């Protein structure tokens, strides 16, 4: 249950002329639950004692200077910190009167916001995404600040959170309609980037809120269409390596709020506890006007509401069970209370039983009694039904997630599989999202400790939920390799966006070294197998010319390419004697090729992947290059089908891997006689590409003129047009 109590005015506001904003930049907690620091949008910082609704101190910057981020209180030093004109950091104590005489330092880059958790050190978040602790920043204020964000990417919201004694700076950004979440861990510095799923075209989140619970950071965001989503990120899920590639961030719909006519313009949703969310600027379901409401997210019910007079600015803060909301020309404080709810209490149907009834042994409460007010009729039938239900429950108990986790530690394989599958059949996958990682970690830990224990189908089911990633369960892929469960390896490569380069290379080494006979016994993803069936089918064996390259031109060019003093003297007559060139035959089995394709599509960073590629043997590198050459030749056919429905590597991915292998093993390949013909073929391919681009460059200006020409609107059913190129 939740309740909103009688509110009171903390201070008057000076909003913008057109009421476009409240005139408040931010409100931050101070030394205790009864003090807050309020920063206005221009020049003033004021300390208030909330219970007395009176200011205890106020500080103003000079005319012409502007406060560009909310002031915060550093409880370690009992000082206040603010930023003026984006780059000037100001630090002062409560007894200081003039900010001009207080400490100030100018930094080299624009600051977005300063954050400070109680008892922690202030942290500066720069507009381009870099983060600095204050001690290190003030020791060298003019130190260069790196740019983390891409061009045209801007921060929209940020917060500071302590999770398991670890400090996190969390912020969201926007770039060309896409929204991203950044999690910056400090000491050690680890940055992870996530991409938020898109809502309806043109809709951006109106507000964000974040909390930490059960080893997960929970992000809550509200859209103009009234949809409130939650995304969950495991604190343990942050990898040790930074990467520019954004990971997809799954979301679940918590609430669908009423919006009335049109879309919301100024609204905010704020997490209060694990089951309650405060929302302002959204119409009341029945009253219609703008209200401050508290919703129960577990039961999708409105628990408390209070009408707010005046203009709503979409701002909301919460400290010490008090909501701070600017509206009209007033900053109001509204105390609230949230308690744990049952379904009956959330629906307002909970009734207190009388003492006499509670003592009666035959009184059996029922949902009819709770929901519809019907009196319980004690009877033998009810008792018998209860007895039968109890016996049924005892024969087939439904375990909770925590019970299943304990069950995994000791139970046999068959029973574990049965209980995990039963858990998934009883609950919605979104409800189990935080538990998927725990289940997978428990299964993997048991499998590593007990070689006789292994649950391949259950692990595959967990990976299929797409709620797992490598960082949450880092031993899963290595366990699959150890058990030679290549189907599970394939699933992990498909669904895990954060597999380290070392693990990717371990998969490559296992796949390329596996005998084709063993690979064909594996049951793999049908779509991937269908792609290879089509690729190696005889009807697609004839190669035409595309991108200026064909096997014929390759062999013609090979005649004058020398490597290590050798020359190619193969003639066209010799080529006619063989119906199919060796390059056109897949050098590996179909199922092995499917697994190699998954490696080609895995995300990676060149810097981290190259050292691990050097561990491959020269025979494996040659075989892999031969397969990549085969893929390129197939992709270069004029008749090659563009099968978008199948999972397959792109031409760019193929060529990137060719470059990676040559970079990591070029010296060894040049000295290996078996690689001579392969290198000649690759050399001739590059030569043909250079020749093609050279020819295209000659007619570049003519092609540009064609683009500028205006096409005639009415050409009829048939026409001949002469175009002169000068």
Secondary structure as GFF3:
##gff-version 3
##sequence-region A 1 726
A	DSSP	beta_strand	2	4	.	.	.	ID=ss1
A	DSSP	beta_strand	8	12	.	.	.	ID=ss2
A	DSSP	beta_strand	24	29	.	.	.	ID=ss3
A	DSSP	beta_strand	35	40	.	.	.	ID=ss4
A	DSSP	beta_strand	44	49	.	.	.	ID=ss5
A	DSSP	beta_strand	54	60	.	.	.	ID=ss6
A	DSSP	beta_strand	67	74	.	.	.	ID=ss7
A	DSSP	beta_strand	79	84	.	.	.	ID=ss8
A	DSSP	beta_strand	88	92	.	.	.	ID=ss9
A	DSSP	three_ten_helix	99	101	.	.	.	ID=ss10
A	DSSP	beta_strand	103	106	.	.	.	ID=ss11
A	DSSP	beta_strand	111	115	.	.	.	ID=ss12
A	DSSP	beta_strand	123	126	.	.	.	ID=ss13
A	DSSP	beta_strand	131	133	.	.	.	ID=ss14
A	DSSP	alpha_helix	134	139	.	.	.	ID=ss15
A	DSSP	beta_strand	154	163	.	.	.	ID=ss16
A	DSSP	beta_strand	166	175	.	.	.	ID=ss17
A	DSSP	beta_strand	178	185	.	.	.	ID=ss18
A	DSSP	beta_strand	190	196	.	.	.	ID=ss19
A	DSSP	beta_strand	205	213	.	.	.	ID=ss20
A	DSSP	beta_strand	216	223	.	.	.	ID=ss21
A	DSSP	beta_strand	227	234	.	.	.	ID=ss22
A	DSSP	three_ten_helix	235	237	.	.	.	ID=ss23
A	DSSP	beta_strand	247	249	.	.	.	ID=ss24
A	DSSP	beta_strand	252	256	.	.	.	ID=ss25
A	DSSP	beta_strand	268	271	.	.	.	ID=ss26
A	DSSP	beta_strand	276	283	.	.	.	ID=ss27
A	DSSP	beta_strand	290	296	.	.	.	ID=ss28
A	DSSP	beta_strand	301	307	.	.	.	ID=ss29
A	DSSP	beta_strand	317	319	.	.	.	ID=ss30
A	DSSP	beta_strand	322	327	.	.	.	ID=ss31
A	DSSP	beta_strand	330	338	.	.	.	ID=ss32
A	DSSP	alpha_helix	343	346	.	.	.	ID=ss33
A	DSSP	alpha_helix	355	359	.	.	.	ID=ss34
A	DSSP	alpha_helix	367	372	.	.	.	ID=ss35
A	DSSP	alpha_helix	380	395	.	.	.	ID=ss36
A	DSSP	alpha_helix	401	408	.	.	.	ID=ss37
A	DSSP	alpha_helix	413	426	.	.	.	ID=ss38
A	DSSP	alpha_helix	429	449	.	.	.	ID=ss39
A	DSSP	alpha_helix	456	464	.	.	.	ID=ss40
A	DSSP	alpha_helix	476	482	.	.	.	ID=ss41
A	DSSP	alpha_helix	486	495	.	.	.	ID=ss42
A	DSSP	alpha_helix	501	513	.	.	.	ID=ss43
A	DSSP	alpha_helix	516	520	.	.	.	ID=ss44
A	DSSP	alpha_helix	526	535	.	.	.	ID=ss45
A	DSSP	three_ten_helix	538	540	.	.	.	ID=ss46
A	DSSP	alpha_helix	551	558	.	.	.	ID=ss47
A	DSSP	alpha_helix	572	577	.	.	.	ID=ss48
A	DSSP	three_ten_helix	582	584	.	.	.	ID=ss49
A	DSSP	alpha_helix	590	601	.	.	.	ID=ss50
A	DSSP	alpha_helix	606	613	.	.	.	ID=ss51
A	DSSP	alpha_helix	618	635	.	.	.	ID=ss52
A	DSSP	alpha_helix	651	670	.	.	.	ID=ss53
A	DSSP	three_ten_helix	673	675	.	.	.	ID=ss54
A	DSSP	alpha_helix	676	698	.	.	.	ID=ss55
A	DSSP	alpha_helix	700	708	.	.	.	ID=ss56
###
